[in-house]
Amino acid sequence: MNILIIDDNKDITDAISLFAESQGYSCIVSNDGMEGCNLAKKENFDLILLDIAMPEFSGFNVLDTLKKDSNFDMKKIVVITASNLDKLTTEKIELLGISKLVKKPISLDLLDDIFSQFS
Amino acid sequence: MKVGTLIIISTISLVSISLLIPSVLAITSFSEEFEKTVKSDIQILTINALDKVDRLMNARIIDIQFLTSDFNLNLVGDHNSIKEKIDYLRDYEIQSQMYTSIAIYDVNGFKIADTRNLKIGSNESNELFFIEAIQGKIYHDNIPIESKSLGISIIHFSGPMYDENGNIVGVLVLNFSLSKIHDILGSDVIYSKPVEVHLISNEGLIIYSSHPHKGILTEVTELTTFQHFFQSTNMQISVFELTDEGEKALFSAVKQSGFQQYEGDDWILIFDIPSAVLFEERDKEVSIFMLVAGIILFMAITASFLIARKISNPIKELEREMKKVSKGDYEINVVLGGGTEIESMSKSFESMVISIKKGQKQIQNQIKELTKIDEQKDEFAAMVSHELKTPIVPIQLYTEMLLKGILGSLDDKQTKALHSIHTNIESLNALVDDVLDVTKLELGRLALDKKQVDIKNLLTESTESLKIFTAETKIVIELDLNTSGKIFCDPKRIKQILANLIKNSVDFVPKDSGLIKVTVEKNPKSFVFTITDNGPGIPVENQEYLFQKFYKIDTSPTRKHGGTGLGLTICQGLVESHGGKIWLDKEYTQGTCFKFTIPVVKS
């Protein structure tokens, strides 16, 4: 299974990819929203873990861009955020057709659940 | 002008108006009295005038009685010849100056002598004056007769002529000229006013009229009114007010009552005076009074009206502006003049409103600032929570990977240290969430996601997620599922309340025999949640501060129990944002008992 992890915090992407690889998944990491978005469009990933609060090109921008691509399967996306999103924003994100929205902090158990759901 | 002055003016106006009332009464009574006097004066004048006519007529009867009496030897018998008799009568006629002529008729009605020598030998045996007199009566016409021979209206007075033996041998006739009556009524200055005088017979014919167009012995309808009136009543005098030729006029009428030998012929004397003339004086006075009264009334009313307006208009205006202010519109516009107290009141009001406006602006600015501060606080809390949670992610993930041995095997000391790190990270996570909740509750920005949920499911799900906290103990969480139905709430938040309360209990009950009971009862108004445990209970001295922020019963550095000290504060905030109440049941002695309510919402 190919996983794309988009998060501006390198420590987080390192930790998640380390765990994912230890579980036998192949991982590509991007610490920049724009770059991650391009990667997501270019290559065929099975799962994309997406952060929301990123400088310059945020998770919202990534979601909007990907949504415009009709060939792109939004179900592959799991949003992971540390922000305390209000109800409206949460609903708006969910309406884009993503798989699920989880809040930071995340545990290994949660990641394990997500991985097994997509593999 | 001061309001006081205005009130004085209106009081004076009022007094003036009230004084007018007795004045009007007085003038009315004066007017009536005047009218009465005038009427009675006229009546007396009329009676006197008619009396003169009666006396004149009486004198004519005395004349005929005297001339025909049996002791008047000048005319009785044959002492005197006819010529001597006529000479005597001519002297008499000249002396009295009342008669146009005196005539003697024989028993057959032939005129045998006349003082003027007119129509000697004419037969007038058909005339009433002859017929009556030949029978021995003293006679006179009760209406004047137009004499064809004389060409004037006359009244015949006649009586029988006797011989020495008392036999009737002829008739003596005095032709009394109507002009003598005219002289009496016309020559007199009857009244100081222009008066029309009419004398009418009992048949309604004019005997005399001062009116130039009312001919002698003609019938005048309006005057016969009086004649009809006297015929239908027993009255001798009367005063009428009639409309004559479009003008109101006073008519004073008197019927003849006779004098001595003269019994009267029911003639009626009428004085006719235009009311306007008669009451000119009074009307003048009344109209002057009315004019003055009118002016006073007009001035009083105008003054009152102006004063009322002067007082009420500014008050109305002030009221309108005050209403505006009471509705929250401070853009008032009080334009006043006149210098009354109301104006200064309005000015005070205006400056008051300006002060209020200023004050309000300040308050609004302060509110704006406070809102801004609140927003900053909210943003700050959100930012802090985000910034705190982000570094926790790798720490937690690496710790868990280390503990799971993914990154290689660890010895016991290392494992223990990592466990401690892991536990503290979880506490830190919980603290960040709690701080964020408290901030939101305090700012009133916590949005509830309310829906109808099944009460049993809610309770089951709440305790299910808490099992990990009791996993390594013998603590029992008992659920009373006897209450069923739907509850309208934010289920996530109710679960959070229950979790906070149960976790508190878990911390305090004995690990080997702890029992925590959760029950829900439904009463008409609310669901009552009760959480009891068999722990040590909360000391009385600590009960008061339970719901305060960061309040912990055990603050010693060596405390056994964790927690952020925000749990109960959050519980209270969440219950209250649902419209319910939370409290500690102090009467429960076997441990701790918390109760909270969530109102039943009828949908």
Interface residues (C-beta under 8 A of the other chain):
Chain A: N9 D11 I12 D14 A15 I16 L18 F19 S22 A53 A82 S83 N84 D86 K87 K104 P105 I106 S107 L108 L111
Chain B: A382 S385 H386 K389 T390 P391 I392 V393 P394 Q396 L397 Y398 E400 M401 K404 I406 L407 I425 N429 L436 A447 D449
